[in-house]
């Protein structure tokens, strides 16, 4: 429950390491393996998203509504993009014999904050 609460309260697309570091002081028995397995279970049951937008880390998102993600190549932050033009509705479709059940939209570039610098 604490892991899901953390995801819902922190819209920063945290990694396993970030969640473990934040929760381990108050949950003494917590391990990184437990955090990863719990996040994987949440993603498998569609109550969290596993993001692989960053080649170095797997991040997680507690918002499962249809939206895209933007990775800033300068600061490394991941932003939610809710623009209708950025996301198409996921419809189960037969694509060349394959059944599509989900789609991921990732954009990469320089965020507006880094552009101001």
C-alpha contacts under 8 A as a table, 3 or more apart, distances in Angstrom:
res1	aa1	res2	aa2	distance
1	X	4	X	5.27
1	X	5	X	6.13
2	X	5	X	5.02
2	X	6	X	6.07
2	X	23	X	7.79
3	X	6	X	5.06
3	X	7	X	6.37
3	X	19	X	7.24
3	X	23	X	7.92
3	X	35	X	7.21
3	X	38	X	7.60
3	X	39	X	7.61
4	X	7	X	5.08
4	X	8	X	6.27
4	X	62	X	7.19
5	X	8	X	5.13
5	X	9	X	6.08
6	X	9	X	5.16
6	X	10	X	5.87
6	X	19	X	7.34
7	X	10	X	5.35
7	X	11	X	6.75
7	X	13	X	7.65
7	X	14	X	7.54
7	X	60	X	7.48
7	X	61	X	6.37
7	X	62	X	4.98
8	X	11	X	6.73
8	X	61	X	7.98
8	X	62	X	5.26
8	X	63	X	7.29
10	X	13	X	7.40
10	X	14	X	7.69
11	X	14	X	7.86
11	X	61	X	7.15
11	X	62	X	7.64
12	X	61	X	7.92
12	X	77	X	7.66
12	X	78	X	6.94
12	X	79	X	7.67
13	X	59	X	5.49
13	X	60	X	5.10
13	X	61	X	5.12
13	X	78	X	6.64
14	X	17	X	7.91
14	X	18	X	5.73
14	X	19	X	6.43
14	X	59	X	5.29
14	X	60	X	5.70
14	X	61	X	7.40
15	X	18	X	5.19
15	X	19	X	6.36
15	X	57	X	6.79
15	X	58	X	5.97
15	X	59	X	4.39
15	X	60	X	6.27
16	X	19	X	5.29
16	X	20	X	6.02
16	X	32	X	6.77
16	X	35	X	6.25
16	X	36	X	5.93
16	X	58	X	7.63
16	X	59	X	7.16
17	X	20	X	5.09
17	X	21	X	6.03
17	X	32	X	7.02
18	X	21	X	5.17
18	X	22	X	6.19
19	X	22	X	5.16
19	X	23	X	6.09
19	X	35	X	7.40
20	X	23	X	5.30
20	X	24	X	5.52
20	X	30	X	7.52
20	X	31	X	7.14
20	X	32	X	5.96
20	X	35	X	6.51
21	X	24	X	5.67
21	X	25	X	7.49
22	X	25	X	7.06
23	X	26	X	5.74
23	X	27	X	6.09
23	X	30	X	7.78
24	X	27	X	4.86
24	X	28	X	5.74
24	X	29	X	7.57
24	X	30	X	5.70
24	X	31	X	7.59
25	X	28	X	6.14
27	X	30	X	5.53
30	X	34	X	6.53
30	X	35	X	7.44
31	X	34	X	5.17
31	X	35	X	6.43
32	X	35	X	5.02
32	X	36	X	6.13
33	X	36	X	5.12
33	X	37	X	5.99
34	X	37	X	5.12
34	X	38	X	5.94
35	X	38	X	5.21
35	X	39	X	6.12
36	X	39	X	5.15
36	X	40	X	6.05
37	X	40	X	5.05
37	X	41	X	6.12
38	X	41	X	5.04
38	X	42	X	6.19
39	X	42	X	5.01
39	X	43	X	6.14
39	X	48	X	7.42
39	X	50	X	7.96
39	X	60	X	7.52
40	X	43	X	5.05
40	X	44	X	6.03
40	X	50	X	7.57
41	X	44	X	5.00
41	X	45	X	6.26
42	X	45	X	5.22
42	X	46	X	6.27
42	X	47	X	5.31
42	X	48	X	5.39
42	X	49	X	7.92
43	X	46	X	4.96
43	X	47	X	5.86
43	X	48	X	4.62
43	X	49	X	5.25
43	X	50	X	6.10
44	X	47	X	7.82
45	X	48	X	7.71
46	X	49	X	6.90
46	X	64	X	7.12
47	X	62	X	6.76
47	X	63	X	7.79
47	X	64	X	6.37
48	X	60	X	6.76
48	X	61	X	5.58
48	X	62	X	4.57
48	X	63	X	6.42
48	X	64	X	5.88
49	X	60	X	5.52
49	X	61	X	4.98
49	X	62	X	6.42
49	X	63	X	7.24
49	X	64	X	6.24
50	X	58	X	6.79
50	X	59	X	5.99
50	X	60	X	4.75
50	X	61	X	6.64
51	X	54	X	7.77
51	X	58	X	5.71
51	X	59	X	5.00
51	X	60	X	5.68
51	X	61	X	7.34
52	X	55	X	6.60
52	X	57	X	6.95
52	X	58	X	5.11
52	X	59	X	6.62
53	X	58	X	7.66
53	X	71	X	7.19
53	X	106	X	6.31
54	X	57	X	5.60
54	X	58	X	6.85
54	X	59	X	8.00
54	X	71	X	7.53
55	X	58	X	7.80
61	X	64	X	7.28
66	X	82	X	7.67
66	X	87	X	6.97
66	X	89	X	7.08
66	X	90	X	8.00
67	X	80	X	6.70
67	X	81	X	5.77
67	X	82	X	5.03
67	X	83	X	7.64
67	X	86	X	7.56
67	X	87	X	5.84
67	X	105	X	7.55
68	X	80	X	6.02
68	X	81	X	4.92
68	X	82	X	6.48
68	X	86	X	6.36
68	X	87	X	6.01
68	X	104	X	6.99
68	X	105	X	4.78
68	X	106	X	5.92
68	X	107	X	7.56
69	X	78	X	6.48
69	X	79	X	5.59
69	X	80	X	4.81
69	X	81	X	5.54
69	X	105	X	6.32
69	X	106	X	4.96
69	X	107	X	6.10
70	X	78	X	5.47
70	X	79	X	5.06
70	X	80	X	6.46
70	X	81	X	6.77
70	X	106	X	5.83
70	X	107	X	4.53
70	X	108	X	5.49
70	X	109	X	7.49
71	X	76	X	6.24
71	X	77	X	5.88
71	X	78	X	4.53
71	X	79	X	6.53
71	X	106	X	7.47
71	X	107	X	6.23
71	X	108	X	4.76
71	X	109	X	6.51
71	X	110	X	7.76
71	X	111	X	7.76
72	X	75	X	5.76
72	X	76	X	5.02
72	X	77	X	5.55
72	X	78	X	6.49
72	X	108	X	5.95
72	X	109	X	5.23
72	X	110	X	4.75
72	X	111	X	5.21
73	X	76	X	5.57
73	X	108	X	6.54
73	X	109	X	5.55
73	X	110	X	5.72
74	X	109	X	7.97
74	X	110	X	6.11
74	X	111	X	7.85
74	X	114	X	7.00
75	X	114	X	7.17
81	X	86	X	7.10
82	X	86	X	7.09
82	X	87	X	7.38
83	X	86	X	5.28
83	X	87	X	6.85
84	X	87	X	5.55
84	X	88	X	7.18
85	X	88	X	7.32
86	X	105	X	7.58
87	X	105	X	6.84
90	X	101	X	7.10
90	X	102	X	6.03
90	X	103	X	6.48
91	X	100	X	7.65
91	X	101	X	7.01
91	X	102	X	7.91
92	X	99	X	6.63
92	X	100	X	5.37
92	X	101	X	5.09
92	X	102	X	7.72
93	X	98	X	7.95
93	X	99	X	5.67
93	X	100	X	5.38
93	X	101	X	7.39
94	X	97	X	5.64
94	X	98	X	5.33
94	X	99	X	4.63
94	X	100	X	6.36
95	X	98	X	4.94
95	X	99	X	6.22
95	X	100	X	6.80
100	X	103	X	7.73
110	X	114	X	6.35
110	X	115	X	6.50
111	X	114	X	5.45
111	X	115	X	6.26
112	X	115	X	5.02
112	X	116	X	6.40
113	X	116	X	5.33
113	X	117	X	6.94
114	X	117	X	5.31
